[in-house]
């Protein structure tokens, strides 16, 4: 009788263990998905924050510190956008010096178009306050320039950098 009881106990133990394996696999898979979801959520939040900071840096400059401002903006750029910015930087510098331009950008809002852990597309809505003064002018000219840009951010070296940037016209949507 003890042999039968031991046999039944062994079978029950084997069945219980067999049922635990799929449950353990399910827990591991769900934990992995939760971790990936958390990573995606963190990526989205960090991309939005980075886009706001980078937009302020790229859209703001002061003729008195233009070289430093251009250097800072270049540090935020990679790929195609880095090439575009480099080719426009001399013209920006010359125009800023000629008009004594001081442009300060304030980001009003950001919106996520798409994101994963390596790349994000973000809409940035900003206001630029521009103060310029031509040499012959007695009074500076101040303008408020609302702007919207679509930025593609690429994570490199643990930091988001702009790999593409395009201005959006009012009422045009992204794309």
Protein Blocks (a to p, Z undefined) as FASTA:
>chain_A
ZZmmmmmmmmmmmmmmmmmmmmmmmmmmmmmmmmmmmmmmmmmmmmmmmmmmmmmmmmgc
cfklmmmmmmmmmmmpgcjllmmmmmmmmmmmmmmmmnopacddddfbdcdfbdcfkbcc
dddddddddddddfklmbdcddddddddddddddeehiacdfbdcdddehkagZZ
